Amino acid sequence: MSKILIIEDDQVVANIYRNKLVVEGYKVECAPDGETGLEVVKTFQPDAIILDLMLPGISGLDVLKQLRADASYTHLPVVVLSNTYLTSMVQEAWKAGANKCLSKASSTPKSVMDVIRGLVQSGDRIEAPKPVQPYSHVAHPNPTTPSASRTRDEALQFELSSNFLRALPGTLTKIRTLHQNLVRAKDDEGRKEPIEELYREIHTLTGAASLAGLPHVSQMAEALEALAKELQDKPKTINSSTLRTLASAIDLIGVLGEFGAKNPGKIGAGAKVLVVDDDAISRRAVSYSLEKARLNSVAVEDPKAALDLLARNTYDLVVLDVDMPEVNGYELCSKLRGFSANKRTPVVFVTALNSFESRANSSVSGGNDFIGKPFLFIELGVKALVHIWRTRLTVAKAA
């Protein structure tokens, strides 16, 4: 009987994978942190490991490095399950000797099971480092319509989805309470505990969302987790803007869960984003932020060229600078509202002009949101997802 070790601090996620593996005939042990995991490896002698990167104490990356430094475990198959927004850490995991790096947001118990089975049965060894794959939509069974023909995997998926949706309102209430504690904190020291607790809760939510097989909820939760982690690591970046972004994303997750489960496929996948900024460095910064949110964008420097594109194409989001030659961002926003294709397209202004007057002008011209430079890349990514999915939900509900 092959033996699998799961090193995962989220006990709900760990137990689900444990149960799935036991049913498939594996002997399984779980460790809640990296230090315990390294101890269990020596006594349990697993045939493969499922490893989370974000662990308390010793990180998953350090666990992997310590394993590969020991000749006894040089070839032990290790499957990393991670938040794909942790791009640099995932790349380090490949370099350290991970056999597979899977995204929590787009992996199901069945897909992880298939990888484990392949590694254990074939004796597959370490692959060469490779870039992290972008988020992709994964088709899942509709959790609201069970049928007699469901396979065992589909039945498990249905159960996970149902359990997640039942627990979601309570989970979001707890997260909102932690968010309010963070809002009330008066300084960096006071924010330390609330943001750490908030991050851990969102981390757990992300794992549960990925198992539930609700791709839009999972993508939104994963991006929100990345933002919370950034704020935890850099508490000085906690401000009114980042707090508002957190709140809007938390609220959207609840709506996505309820509607997406009952109406699979209606929200759609993929998005087209137009970025307009006459400064090359700023354009690249915005495009990079959108890439972190797994969003493709077209970036142009000339506002007149942007108007031509907006007249002929429909976009899911437009990101505008304000201070541009000939046609400024406010004028461009007003003009694009005259095009039927983009009359309701959400517009986010990204600018160094951060005064009350600038914010007021952005609203008057038809803008939906405003973020001042410099900004956190992942915050803009979260804002973009919030506006795109919120608009899609509005359209889908009206259809």
C-alpha positions in Angstrom: 0.0 0.0 0.0 1.5 3.3 -1.1 1.8 6.0 1.6 1.0 9.7 1.1 1.9 12.6 3.5 -0.2 15.8 3.4 1.5 18.9 4.8 -1.3 21.4 5.0 -2.3 23.8 7.8 -6.0 24.0 6.7 -7.4 20.9 8.4 -10.6 21.0 6.3 -8.6 20.8 3.1 -6.2 18.2 4.6 -9.1 16.0 5.7 -10.8 16.1 2.3 -7.6 15.0 0.5 -7.0 12.4 3.2 -10.4 10.9 2.8 -10.1 10.9 -1.0 -6.8 9.1 -0.9 -7.9 6.6 1.7 -10.9 5.7 -0.5 -8.5 5.2 -3.4 -6.5 2.7 -1.3 -3.6 4.8 0.0 -2.3 5.0 3.6 -2.3 8.7 4.6 -0.8 10.9 7.3 -1.3 14.6 7.8 0.9 17.3 9.3 -0.4 20.8 10.2 2.9 22.6 9.7 6.4 22.3 8.2 8.3 21.3 11.3 5.8 18.5 12.0 5.9 17.5 8.4 9.7 17.0 8.4 9.4 14.8 11.5 6.6 12.7 10.0 8.6 12.1 6.8 11.3 10.3 8.8 8.9 8.0 10.7 6.2 7.5 8.1 8.5 7.2 5.0 5.9 8.3 2.4 5.9 7.5 -1.2 4.8 11.0 -2.1 4.0 14.3 -0.4 1.3 16.9 -1.0 2.7 20.2 0.2 1.2 23.6 0.8 3.6 26.5 0.4 2.0 28.9 3.0 2.6 27.1 6.3 3.0 28.5 9.8 6.6 28.5 11.0 8.7 26.8 8.4 7.3 27.5 5.0 6.5 24.8 2.4 9.5 26.1 0.3 11.9 25.6 3.2 10.4 22.1 3.8 11.1 21.2 0.2 14.6 22.5 0.3 15.4 20.5 3.5 14.0 17.4 1.9 16.1 17.8 -1.2 19.2 18.4 0.9 18.8 15.0 2.4 20.0 12.2 0.1 17.3 9.9 1.4 14.6 12.2 -0.1 16.2 13.5 -3.2 13.8 11.6 -5.4 10.7 11.6 -3.2 7.8 12.9 -5.3 6.5 16.2 -4.0 3.3 17.9 -5.3 3.0 21.6 -4.4 -0.5 23.1 -4.0 -0.3 26.9 -3.9 -1.9 30.2 -4.5 -0.8 31.0 -8.1 -0.4 34.7 -7.1 2.8 33.6 -5.2 4.6 33.5 -8.5 8.1 34.0 -7.2 7.6 31.4 -4.5 6.2 28.8 -7.0 9.2 29.4 -9.3 11.5 28.8 -6.3 9.6 25.6 -5.6 10.2 24.3 -9.1 13.9 25.2 -8.7 14.0 23.5 -5.3 12.8 20.2 -6.8 9.0 20.1 -6.8 7.7 17.4 -9.2 4.4 19.3 -9.8 3.2 22.7 -8.9 -0.6 22.9 -9.0 -2.9 25.9 -8.5 -5.4 25.6 -5.6 -7.8 27.8 -7.5 -8.1 25.4 -10.5 -7.4 22.0 -9.0 -10.0 19.5 -7.8 -9.5 16.5 -5.6 -9.8 14.3 -8.7 -7.1 16.3 -10.6 -4.7 16.1 -7.6 -5.5 12.4 -7.3 -4.6 11.8 -10.9 -1.2 13.6 -10.4 -0.4 11.6 -7.3 -1.4 8.3 -8.9 0.8 9.0 -11.9 3.8 9.9 -9.8 3.5 6.9 -7.5 2.8 4.4 -10.2 5.3 5.6 -12.8 8.1 6.5 -10.4 8.2 9.9 -12.2 11.0 12.2 -11.1 11.7 15.9 -10.9 10.7 17.9 -13.9 12.6 21.0 -15.2 11.5 24.3 -13.8 8.7 25.9 -15.8 6.6 29.1 -15.7 3.5 29.2 -13.6 0.4 28.6 -15.8 -2.2 31.3 -15.9 -5.6 30.8 -14.3 -7.9 28.9 -16.6 -11.6 28.1 -16.3 -12.2 24.6 -15.2 -15.5 22.9 -16.0 -17.2 21.4 -13.0 -20.4 19.5 -12.4 -23.4 21.7 -11.5 -23.7 21.4 -7.7 -27.4 22.0 -7.8 -28.5 19.2 -10.0 -27.5 15.7 -8.8 -28.3 12.8 -11.0 -28.2 9.0 -10.7 -25.4 8.8 -13.3 -22.9 10.7 -11.2 -19.5 9.1 -10.8 -17.9 8.8 -7.4 -15.8 11.9 -8.2 -18.8 13.9 -9.3 -20.7 12.9 -6.1 -17.7 14.1 -4.0 -17.6 17.3 -6.0 -21.3 17.8 -5.4 -20.9 17.2 -1.6 -18.0 19.7 -1.4 -19.8 22.4 -3.3 -23.0 22.0 -1.2 -21.0 22.1 2.1 -19.1 25.2 0.9 -22.2 27.0 0.0 -23.9 26.2 3.3 -20.9 27.4 5.2 -20.2 30.5 3.1 -22.6 33.0 4.8 -21.1 32.2 8.2 -17.5 32.3 6.9 -18.1 35.7 5.3 -19.6 37.1 8.5 -16.5 36.1 10.4 -14.3 37.6 7.7 -16.3 40.9 7.7 -15.9 41.1 11.5 -12.1 40.7 11.2 -12.1 43.4 8.5 -13.9 45.8 10.8 -11.4 45.0 13.5 -8.7 46.0 11.0 -10.5 49.2 10.1 -10.7 50.2 13.8 -7.0 49.5 14.5 -5.2 52.8 15.0 -1.6 52.0 14.1 0.7 49.4 12.6 1.1 47.5 15.9 -2.7 47.4 16.4 -3.2 46.2 12.8 -0.8 43.3 13.2 -3.1 40.8 14.8 -6.3 41.7 12.8 -4.6 41.4 9.4 -2.9 38.1 10.4 -6.2 36.7 11.5 -7.9 38.0 8.4 -5.3 36.5 6.1 -5.6 33.1 7.8 -9.4 33.1 7.3 -9.2 34.1 3.7 -6.5 31.5 3.2 -8.9 28.9 4.5 -11.7 30.3 2.3 -9.5 30.0 -0.8 -8.8 26.3 -0.1 -12.4 25.6 0.4 -13.5 27.5 -2.7 -11.1 25.6 -4.9 -12.3 22.3 -3.6 -15.9 23.4 -4.1 -15.4 23.6 -7.9 -16.7 27.2 -8.2 -14.1 28.8 -10.5 -15.1 32.5 -10.2 -15.4 32.3 -6.4 -12.0 30.5 -6.3 -10.3 33.1 -8.5 -11.7 36.0 -6.5 -10.8 34.4 -3.2 -7.3 33.6 -4.4 -6.7 37.2 -5.4 -8.1 38.4 -2.1 -5.8 36.1 -0.2 -2.8 37.5 -2.1 -3.8 41.1 -1.2 -4.3 40.2 2.4 -0.9 38.5 2.5 0.7 41.6 0.9 -0.9 43.8 3.6 0.2 41.4 6.3 3.8 41.6 5.1 3.7 45.4 4.6 1.3 46.8 7.2 2.2 50.4 6.2 0.3 49.8 2.9 -3.0 49.4 4.8 -5.0 52.5 4.1 -8.5 53.6 3.2 -8.1 52.4 -0.4 -6.8 48.9 0.4 -9.5 48.5 3.1 -12.2 49.5 0.6 -10.9 47.0 -1.9 -10.9 44.2 0.7 -14.5 45.0 1.6 -15.8 45.1 -2.0 -14.1 41.7 -2.8 -15.4 40.1 0.4 -19.0 41.2 -0.5 -18.6 40.0 -4.1 -17.5 36.5 -3.1 -20.9 35.9 -1.4 -22.8 37.0 -4.5 -20.6 35.0 -6.8 -21.1 31.8 -4.7 -24.8 32.0 -4.6 -25.4 33.0 -8.3 -22.5 30.9 -9.8 -23.7 27.7 -8.1 -27.2 28.0 -9.4 -26.3 29.4 -12.9 -23.0 27.7 -14.0 -21.6 29.2 -17.1 -23.7 32.3 -17.1 -21.0 34.6 -15.7 -18.6 33.6 -18.5 -14.8 33.2 -18.5 -12.0 35.4 -19.7 -12.0 39.2 -20.0 -10.8 41.9 -22.3 -9.2 44.9 -20.6 -8.0 48.2 -22.3 -5.3 50.2 -20.6 -4.7 53.8 -21.7 -1.7 55.7 -20.3 0.8 57.9 -22.2 3.6 56.9 -19.8 5.3 53.6 -20.8 6.4 52.7 -17.2 2.9 53.3 -15.9 1.4 51.2 -18.7 3.7 48.4 -17.9 2.9 48.6 -14.2 -0.9 48.5 -14.8 -0.5 45.6 -17.3 1.6 43.7 -14.8 -1.1 44.2 -12.1 -3.7 42.8 -14.5 -1.5 39.8 -15.4 -1.2 39.0 -11.6 -5.0 38.7 -11.6 -4.8 36.4 -14.7 -6.3 39.1 -16.9 -5.2 39.9 -20.5 -5.0 43.5 -21.5 -4.3 45.7 -24.5 -2.3 48.8 -23.6 -2.2 52.0 -25.7 -0.5 55.4 -25.2 -2.6 57.5 -27.5 -6.1 58.5 -26.2 -7.3 59.0 -29.7 -6.3 55.5 -30.7 -8.1 54.3 -27.6 -11.3 56.0 -28.7 -11.0 54.3 -32.0 -10.7 50.9 -30.3 -13.6 51.7 -27.9 -15.8 52.6 -30.9 -15.2 49.3 -32.5 -14.8 46.8 -29.6 -16.4 45.9 -26.4 -14.2 45.7 -23.3 -14.9 44.2 -19.8 -12.8 46.9 -18.1 -11.0 50.2 -19.0 -8.1 51.5 -16.9 -7.4 55.2 -17.6 -4.7 57.6 -16.6 -6.0 61.2 -16.1 -3.1 63.5 -17.2 -2.7 62.7 -20.9 -2.1 65.1 -23.9 -4.9 66.3 -26.2 -7.6 64.1 -24.5 -7.4 63.7 -20.8 -8.8 60.7 -18.9 -12.0 62.4 -17.8 -12.8 63.5 -21.4 -12.0 60.0 -22.7 -14.3 58.4 -20.1 -17.1 60.8 -21.0 -16.7 60.0 -24.7 -16.6 56.2 -24.3 -19.9 56.4 -22.5 -21.3 57.6 -25.8 -20.4 54.3 -27.5 -23.1 51.6 -27.2 -20.5 48.8 -26.9 -18.9 50.3 -23.8 -21.8 52.4 -22.3 -21.7 50.3 -19.1 -18.1 49.1 -19.2 -16.5 49.7 -15.8 -13.7 52.4 -15.8 -11.0 52.6 -13.2 -8.8 55.7 -13.0 -5.1 55.1 -12.1 -3.4 58.4 -11.5 -1.0 60.4 -9.4 -3.7 63.1 -9.0 -5.1 62.1 -5.7 -7.0 65.2 -4.6 -10.7 65.3 -3.6 -11.4 67.3 -6.8 -9.7 64.6 -8.9 -11.9 61.9 -7.3 -15.0 64.0 -7.8 -14.1 64.5 -11.5 -13.6 60.8 -12.0 -17.2 60.1 -10.8 -18.7 63.0 -12.8 -17.1 61.8 -16.0 -18.5 58.3 -15.6 -15.7 56.5 -13.8 -16.4 53.6 -11.4 -13.3 53.6 -9.3 -10.1 55.4 -8.5 -6.7 54.3 -7.3 -3.8 56.6 -6.7 -0.2 56.1 -7.7 1.9 54.5 -6.3 -0.3 51.5 -5.8 0.0 47.8 -4.9 0.0 45.7 -8.0 -2.3 43.1 -6.4 -4.8 45.7 -5.2 -5.4 46.9 -8.7 -5.7 43.3 -9.8 -8.4 42.7 -7.1 -10.2 45.9 -8.1 -10.2 44.8 -11.7 -11.7 41.4 -10.9 -14.3 43.0 -8.6 -15.6 45.3 -11.4 -15.5 42.7 -14.1 -17.4 40.0 -12.2 -19.8 42.5 -10.6 -20.7 43.8 -14.1 -21.0 40.3 -15.5 -23.3 39.4 -12.6 -25.6 42.4 -13.3 -25.9 41.4 -17.0 -26.4 37.7 -16.2 -29.2 38.5 -13.6 -30.9 40.8 -16.1 -30.8 38.2 -18.9 
